Amino acid sequence: MKEPRSKALTQGKDLHAQTCKRCQRPILNDPQAQGHCILHAPIPDKDLKKFQQSLDEIIQPTFGAKIKKEETKCDFSCIHFPKGFNCRSLEKAFVHHCIFHEVTFYGEAFFQSVKFEGRAIFSNAVFSEAALFDLASFEQGANFIGATFTKAAGFMSATFLSNAYFASATFSGIANFEAATFSSEANFKRSTLMGMARFMETRFLGATNFAEANFSSAINFNQATFLERASFSQVKSPESDEVNFTVVTLQKPQEVTFHHLNLSRWIFLGTNLRLIDFGDVTWAITKRYWFSYPISALCDETHNLVLRQLYLDGSSWLISLLSSTFTTSQPINFK
């Protein structure tokens, strides 16, 4: 005998209600799961063995496929990785494009020395603990747009062979990019660096964009290299800490822009500032005395805070500054 249509529909709804809101896996029998499976449930503590088994279901189908591996992908979007999870267990997926869009890592995320052969997409990801990508290699692009690094973020000696996007990312702890290499575009536009950030000896080989970034603490670019255009326009400088831009190599200084920002906390000792495009910037001012008469002088960090001769539009003018700030809307060449 056929079941009544209304009963069949009810059973269908019950079956649907027992599956995850984001996938067709069974929901986790836990009030905190909020109707999600073991992968998507927003719970920090999960059964790691069962979690890994479900995760393998995403990774395994990509193997044995007749299409090229660079055309396959492993989509981990919106998964909540529990505490104690070993990111090394994802290693088989790294030969494909890996999508970690809007994922949450409740524990430490260790990706040191990992080789991402496909695109690595961590857009809007949340790292609740330390996220370490030291010595990692990103071969086809890295997307960390909108990512949140709650604790330390390590990219020391990492290699980005294609475009690297950190636009609108938030670094609450130390951000370490020391000795990293960006072979193509490096985009940190509107990023927020709340903790100390290290870019010492970092090599920016493509276009670099820090426009509208928020530097809240000490930032160190000592001995960094910029081979192409670079923008630091509208950067919000730290109020009490300093931005160390010393001994920086600028291959195309005429394409390096500092517009609409306060440079009073920036140090440029040993960096050649000729041809750099400074526009509407504020410099530090120090009080000096000349035969007991107080004057104000521009703090030129490149020559030990001494009164300098500035060259505006090719003409030599010795400037005595009587105000507390110095702004200019014209390029300045320092000699």
C-alpha positions in Angstrom: 0.0 0.0 0.0 1.2 3.4 -0.9 2.0 5.8 1.9 0.0 9.0 2.0 1.7 11.8 0.2 1.6 14.1 3.3 3.4 11.4 5.4 6.1 10.9 2.7 6.7 14.7 2.6 6.9 14.8 6.4 9.5 12.0 6.4 11.4 13.9 3.7 11.5 17.0 5.9 12.6 15.0 8.9 15.4 13.5 6.8 16.5 16.9 5.6 16.4 18.3 9.1 18.9 15.6 10.2 21.5 16.6 7.7 24.0 19.4 7.9 22.9 22.9 6.9 26.0 23.2 4.7 26.3 19.7 3.3 24.5 16.4 3.3 26.4 14.8 6.2 24.5 13.8 9.3 24.2 16.5 12.0 26.3 16.2 15.1 24.3 15.1 18.2 25.3 18.1 20.2 23.3 21.3 21.0 26.4 23.3 20.3 26.5 21.9 16.7 23.6 24.2 15.8 22.4 21.8 13.1 25.8 21.2 11.6 27.9 18.1 10.9 31.2 17.3 12.6 33.0 19.4 10.0 30.9 22.5 10.1 29.9 22.6 13.8 31.3 25.6 15.5 32.8 23.6 18.4 36.4 23.9 19.5 36.6 20.3 20.9 35.6 17.4 18.6 36.4 13.8 18.2 39.6 14.2 16.1 39.4 10.7 14.6 35.9 11.1 13.3 36.7 14.6 12.2 39.6 13.4 10.2 37.5 10.6 8.6 35.0 13.2 7.3 37.8 15.4 6.2 39.3 12.6 4.1 36.1 12.3 2.2 36.9 15.8 0.8 40.5 15.0 0.0 40.3 11.4 -1.4 38.0 11.9 -4.4 40.6 14.2 -6.0 43.0 11.3 -6.4 42.7 9.0 -9.4 40.8 11.7 -11.3 41.4 11.8 -15.0 41.8 15.6 -15.0 45.1 17.4 -14.3 45.8 17.9 -10.6 46.2 21.6 -11.0 42.5 21.7 -12.2 41.2 19.9 -9.1 40.4 21.5 -5.8 39.7 20.6 -2.2 37.0 22.8 -0.8 37.2 23.2 3.0 35.0 26.3 3.1 33.4 27.1 6.5 34.9 24.1 8.3 35.7 24.6 12.0 39.0 22.9 12.7 39.1 21.8 16.3 41.8 22.2 18.9 44.6 19.6 18.5 44.0 19.2 14.8 47.2 18.4 12.9 47.4 20.5 9.7 49.9 18.1 8.3 47.1 15.6 7.8 46.0 17.9 4.9 49.2 17.4 3.1 47.7 15.3 0.3 45.4 18.2 -0.6 48.2 20.7 -1.1 48.9 19.5 -4.6 45.5 20.8 -5.6 43.8 24.2 -5.2 42.9 24.5 -1.5 39.9 26.6 -0.5 39.8 27.5 3.2 37.2 30.3 2.8 35.7 31.4 6.1 37.2 28.5 8.0 38.0 28.7 11.7 41.1 27.2 13.3 40.5 26.9 17.1 44.0 25.6 17.8 47.4 26.4 16.4 47.6 26.2 12.7 51.1 24.9 11.7 51.8 25.0 8.0 55.6 25.4 8.2 57.6 24.3 5.1 54.3 23.3 3.3 54.4 23.5 -0.5 51.0 24.8 -1.8 51.2 23.6 -5.5 47.7 25.1 -6.3 46.1 28.3 -5.2 45.8 28.7 -1.4 42.6 30.6 -0.5 42.2 31.6 3.1 39.9 34.5 2.6 38.0 35.5 5.7 39.6 32.7 7.7 39.9 33.0 11.4 43.1 31.8 13.2 42.3 31.8 16.9 45.8 30.8 17.9 49.2 31.1 16.3 49.3 30.6 12.5 52.7 29.7 11.2 53.5 29.5 7.5 57.3 29.9 7.9 59.3 28.6 5.0 56.0 27.8 3.2 55.9 28.0 -0.6 52.8 29.4 -2.4 53.2 28.5 -6.1 49.9 29.7 -7.6 48.8 32.5 -5.4 47.9 33.2 -1.8 44.6 34.8 -0.8 44.3 35.9 2.8 41.8 38.8 2.1 39.9 39.6 5.2 41.6 36.9 7.3 41.9 37.4 11.0 45.1 36.5 12.8 44.2 36.6 16.5 47.7 35.6 17.8 51.1 35.5 16.1 51.2 35.2 12.3 54.5 33.7 10.9 55.5 33.9 7.3 59.3 34.1 7.9 61.2 33.1 4.7 58.0 32.2 3.0 58.0 32.3 -0.8 55.1 33.7 -2.8 55.6 32.8 -6.5 52.4 34.4 -7.6 50.1 37.2 -6.4 49.7 37.4 -2.6 46.7 39.2 -1.2 46.5 40.3 2.4 44.1 43.2 1.8 41.8 44.0 4.7 43.5 41.3 6.8 43.8 41.9 10.6 47.0 41.0 12.5 46.3 41.3 16.2 49.6 39.8 17.3 53.1 39.8 15.9 53.2 39.5 12.1 56.5 38.2 10.9 57.3 38.4 7.2 61.1 38.6 7.7 63.1 37.4 4.7 59.9 36.5 2.8 60.0 36.8 -1.0 57.0 38.2 -3.0 57.8 37.4 -6.6 54.6 39.0 -7.9 52.1 41.5 -6.5 51.9 41.9 -2.7 48.7 43.6 -1.6 48.3 44.7 2.0 45.8 47.4 1.2 43.6 48.4 4.2 45.2 45.7 6.3 45.4 46.3 10.1 48.7 45.5 11.9 47.9 45.9 15.6 51.0 44.2 16.9 54.7 44.4 15.9 55.3 43.7 12.2 58.6 42.5 10.7 59.5 43.0 7.1 63.3 43.0 7.6 65.1 41.8 4.4 61.8 41.1 2.8 62.0 41.1 -1.0 59.1 42.7 -2.9 59.8 41.9 -6.5 56.4 42.9 -7.9 54.0 45.8 -7.3 53.5 46.4 -3.6 50.5 48.1 -2.0 50.2 49.2 1.6 47.8 52.0 0.9 45.3 52.8 3.7 46.9 50.2 5.9 46.7 50.8 9.7 50.0 50.5 11.5 49.2 50.5 15.2 52.6 49.3 16.6 56.2 49.2 15.5 56.8 48.2 11.9 60.2 47.2 10.6 61.2 47.4 6.9 65.0 47.5 7.6 66.9 46.3 4.5 63.7 45.4 2.6 63.9 45.5 -1.2 61.2 47.0 -3.5 61.9 46.4 -7.2 58.7 47.8 -8.7 56.1 50.4 -7.7 55.0 50.7 -4.1 52.3 52.7 -2.5 52.2 53.8 1.2 49.5 56.4 0.6 47.1 57.2 3.4 48.8 54.8 5.8 47.8 55.4 9.4 51.1 55.6 11.2 51.5 54.5 14.9 51.1 57.2 17.5 53.9 56.1 19.8 55.9 53.5 18.1 58.1 53.9 15.0 58.1 52.7 11.4 61.7 51.7 10.6 62.3 52.3 6.8 66.1 52.2 7.1 68.6 50.9 4.5 65.7 50.1 2.2 66.5 49.4 -1.5 64.1 51.2 -4.0 64.7 50.1 -7.6 62.2 52.5 -9.0 61.9 55.4 -6.4 60.0 57.5 -8.8 57.2 55.0 -8.6 57.2 54.9 -4.8 54.4 57.1 -3.3 53.8 58.5 0.2 50.6 60.6 -0.1 48.4 62.0 2.7 50.1 60.5 5.8 52.0 61.4 8.9 55.7 60.6 8.6 56.7 62.0 12.0 57.2 58.5 13.3 59.1 57.1 10.3 62.8 56.6 10.2 64.6 56.7 6.8 68.3 56.5 7.8 70.3 55.0 5.0 67.4 55.0 2.4 67.9 57.0 -0.7 64.8 59.3 -0.9 65.7 61.0 -4.2 62.8 60.9 -6.6 60.3 59.5 -4.2 56.8 61.0 -4.6 56.0 62.7 -1.2 52.6 64.5 -1.3 50.7 66.2 1.5 52.8 64.5 4.3 53.6 65.7 7.8 57.2 65.5 9.0 58.5 65.6 12.6 59.7 68.9 13.9 62.5 69.4 16.5 63.3 72.6 18.4 66.7 74.2 17.7 68.4 77.3 19.0 70.5 79.8 17.0 72.3 82.3 19.1 69.6 81.9 21.8 66.8 82.4 19.3 64.4 79.4 19.1 63.7 78.0 15.7 62.0 74.9 14.5 63.8 72.5 12.1 62.6 69.6 10.0 63.7 66.3 11.6 65.5 64.6 8.7 66.1 61.1 10.0 68.5 60.4 7.1 71.1 62.7 8.6 70.8 62.5 12.3 68.2 65.1 12.9 70.2 68.1 11.7 69.0 71.2 9.9 69.1 70.2 6.2 69.0 71.9 2.9 65.9 70.8 1.0 65.5 70.9 -2.8 62.1 71.8 -4.1 61.6 71.5 -7.8 65.3 71.6 -8.4 65.8 74.9 -6.6 67.8 75.1 -3.4 66.1 76.7 -0.4 67.2 76.7 3.2 64.1 76.3 5.3 63.6 77.5 8.8 60.3 76.2 10.1 58.4 78.2 12.6 55.4 75.9 12.9 55.0 72.6 14.6 54.5 70.6 11.4 55.8 70.6 7.9 53.6 69.6 5.0 54.2 69.5 1.3 52.2 68.7 -1.8 55.3 68.6 -4.0 57.9 65.8 -4.5 61.0 66.4 -2.3 64.5 65.3 -3.3 67.0 64.8 -0.5 70.7 65.2 -1.2 
